Amino acid sequence: MDPLIQASDLAGFRGAPFSDVVAEAAAESIRTECDWHIAPSEIETVKLRGGSSVLLLPSMHVTEVSSVVDSYGNAVTGWEWLPSGVLECPAGFPPFISVTFTHGYPECPKELLPIIAERAMSQASGRVKSESAGGVSISMESTTDPTSSGILAKYRLHGGT
């Protein structure tokens, strides 16, 4: 998978320049939190359990659904999709389906760059928000920014937390 950003994308933000490793780690933390790749756009095929009339693709920015087939390779018809990754089929999907779709933004949305830069600065300075070992979690610093939380909520897979 291609990286979400390049270190050079964070030029001009507080703490820059960042190493490639730090910038990539900060960007990957956004991908992990949002539970999908976000950018760049890519074609993916996923296998899903059907059996209902609504399915959720692992994306919040679908630009094309090129095929929906059952477990025998037969085309499934009568479905529609929404850019938010929702597939609907009023007649219901077969028990198991495979969906090929294009998703992700062409490049990292600009509103995510300050959040990635803040995380990169925290990582580069050695500040750690939390650490866990042996089932014990310790929070060392709280930098929850309500604006950042609101922006990330727009990119979290199907409203996940």
JOZIQUI-V715136 format. One record per residue. N is the residue number from 1. RES is the residue in one letter. SS is DSSP state (a for helix, b for strand, c for the rest). PSI is psi as a letter, one per 30 degrees, with the letter a starting at -180 (NA if undefined). NEAR is the number of other C-alpha atoms within 12 Angstrom. Layout:
n: {N N}
res: {RES RES}
ss: {SS SS}
psi: {PSI PSI}
near: {NEAR NEAR}
//
This chain:
n: {1 2 3 4 5 6 7 8 9 10 11 12 13 14 15 16 17 18 19 20 21 22 23 24 25 26 27 28 29 30 31 32 33 34 35 36 37 38 39 40 41 42 43 44 45 46 47 48 49 50 51 52 53 54 55 56 57 58 59 60 61 62 63 64 65 66 67 68 69 70 71 72 73 74 75 76 77 78 79 80 81 82 83 84 85 86 87 88 89 90 91 92 93 94 95 96 97 98 99 100 101 102 103 104 105 106 107 108 109 110 111 112 113 114 115 116 117 118 119 120 121 122 123 124 125 126 127 128 129 130 131 132 133 134 135 136 137 138 139 140 141 142 143 144 145 146 147 148 149 150 151 152 153 154 155 156 157 158 159 160 161}
res: {M D P L I Q A S D L A G F R G A P F S D V V A E A A A E S I R T E C D W H I A P S E I E T V K L R G G S S V L L L P S M H V T E V S S V V D S Y G N A V T G W E W L P S G V L E C P A G F P P F I S V T F T H G Y P E C P K E L L P I I A E R A M S Q A S G R V K S E S A G G V S I S M E S T T D P T S S G I L A K Y R L H G G T}
ss: {c c c c c c a a a a c c c c c c c c c a a a a a a a a a a a a a a a c c c c b c c b b b b b b b b c c c c b b b c c c c c b b b b b b b b b c c c c b c c c b b b c c c c b b b b c c c c c c b b b b b b b b c b c c c c a a a a a a a a a a a a a a a c c c c c b b b b c c b b b b c c c c c c a a a a a a a a c c c a a a c c}
psi: {k l l e l l e f f g k f l k f l l k l e e e e e e e e e e e e e e f g l f e l l k l k k k k k l k b g l f k k k l i l g i k f k j f k j l a f g g k k k l g l l l k f g g k k k j e f k l l e k l k k k l k l l l e l k k e f f e e e e e e e e e e e e f g k k e l k k k h g k k k k f k j h j j e e e e e e e e f f k j h g l NA}
near: {16 19 27 37 39 29 28 20 28 34 22 15 21 20 23 26 21 32 23 23 19 30 37 29 28 34 40 31 27 38 32 20 23 28 23 33 37 41 33 25 27 27 23 25 22 25 24 25 22 28 18 20 21 23 34 29 39 34 42 35 36 35 26 28 31 22 27 35 29 25 20 13 15 15 19 28 21 18 26 26 31 23 24 28 31 27 36 27 23 18 16 23 30 30 19 23 30 29 38 26 31 30 32 34 25 21 23 30 27 19 19 34 32 31 34 41 38 32 36 39 29 26 26 24 16 14 18 19 18 17 14 12 9 7 7 9 11 14 15 13 13 13 18 15 14 12 15 22 20 17 21 33 21 24 35 27 29 23 19 17 15}
//
